[in-house]
Amino acid sequence: MRRCIVFAVALALSATVPAYAHGGGLDKHGCHHDRKRGGYHCHRGSAPAAAWAPAATRSHARPALSSSWTPATATPSGGGAFANCSAARAAGAAPVRRGDPGYSRRLDRDGDGVGCE
């Protein structure tokens, strides 16, 4: 009988605690990429339509480069990846896309191919 009461109290207390799917890693819209299933979903109700559109329908068009842009100022010194996003921003290269000089997976927190966003 005592075990039943303890179990009932434990069950009642656990029902009042909110359960979270994960600890964070959400973008500015409250969304993230699901690495296990390959989806993109949101946890906040105020995400704009473009933020929660399926990955296949979203376009990642690059902005037009201005005539003052030169590769020498937007590449990291030493030829590798930028040390961090502050260095990429200081060089005027942020956001850094996969395939661009200076891109590294460690600069891309959500794994979407765009670092320092």
SULVEN-V970171 format. One record per run of one state. SS is the DSSP state (H for helix, E for strand, L for the rest). FROM is the first residue (numbers start at 1). LEN is the number of residues. Records with the same first field share a line. If there is no record, write none. Layout:
BEGIN
SS->FROM-LEN ; FROM-LEN
END
This chain:
BEGIN
L->1-1 ; 17-14 ; 34-6 ; 43-42 ; 91-5 ; 98-7 ; 108-6 ; 116-2
H->2-15 ; 85-6 ; 105-3
E->31-3 ; 40-3 ; 96-2 ; 114-2
END
